[in-house]
């Protein structure tokens, strides 16, 4: 993502969080504990979904 795109998101009041595969569990816990977010939507193919299978988190597919 470009800095301009991120600036546009901030201007629109959209928050975002970047996390690598090794930081995904910590990022998801921060979203839940600090912001009260209880539901997550992950989109992508099999390779991008595999890191979302963090132990202790329930993964549902539509």
Phi, psi and omega per residue, in radians:
X1 nan 2.493 3.133
X2 -1.466 2.768 3.079
X3 -1.052 -0.626 3.134
X4 -1.128 -0.712 3.123
X5 -1.124 -0.782 3.123
X6 -1.115 -0.668 3.089
X7 -1.097 -0.672 3.090
X8 -1.119 -0.700 3.089
X9 -1.089 -0.813 3.130
X10 -1.069 -0.715 3.136
X11 -1.087 -0.542 3.124
X12 -1.522 0.027 3.135
X13 1.387 0.349 -3.130
X14 -1.636 2.178 3.074
X15 -1.559 2.735 3.111
X16 -2.626 2.767 -3.129
X17 -2.489 2.263 3.072
X18 -1.787 2.373 3.091
X19 -2.610 2.424 3.045
X20 -1.488 3.057 -3.104
X21 -0.985 -0.676 -3.115
X22 -1.287 -0.305 -3.099
X23 -1.852 0.052 -3.016
X24 -1.091 -0.767 -3.134
X25 -1.077 -0.788 3.133
X26 -1.104 -0.704 3.140
X27 -1.146 -0.750 3.139
X28 -1.161 -0.671 3.097
X29 -1.141 -0.681 3.113
X30 -1.112 -0.729 3.119
X31 -1.075 -0.715 -3.126
X32 -1.265 -0.859 -3.016
X33 -1.335 -0.663 -3.063
X34 -1.596 -0.506 -3.089
X35 -2.022 -0.103 3.121
X36 1.303 0.307 -3.138
X37 -1.371 2.184 -3.097
X38 -1.948 -0.280 -3.097
X39 -2.186 2.424 -3.126
X40 -2.213 2.557 3.034
X41 -2.081 2.065 3.069
X42 -1.913 2.291 3.122
X43 -2.145 2.530 3.106
X44 2.556 -3.089 3.141
X45 -1.493 -3.045 -3.090
X46 -1.003 -0.725 -3.106
X47 -1.161 -0.632 -3.127
X48 -1.415 -0.352 -3.121
X49 -1.496 -0.481 -3.071
X50 -0.958 -0.776 3.132
X51 -1.161 -0.243 -3.122
X52 -1.374 -0.165 3.133
X53 -1.477 1.172 -3.111
X54 -1.428 2.314 3.105
X55 -0.956 2.372 3.121
X56 1.601 -0.064 3.136
X57 -1.995 2.434 3.122
X58 -1.556 2.271 3.133
X59 -1.997 2.145 3.098
X60 -2.031 2.538 3.051
X61 -2.029 2.586 -3.104
X62 -1.407 nan nan
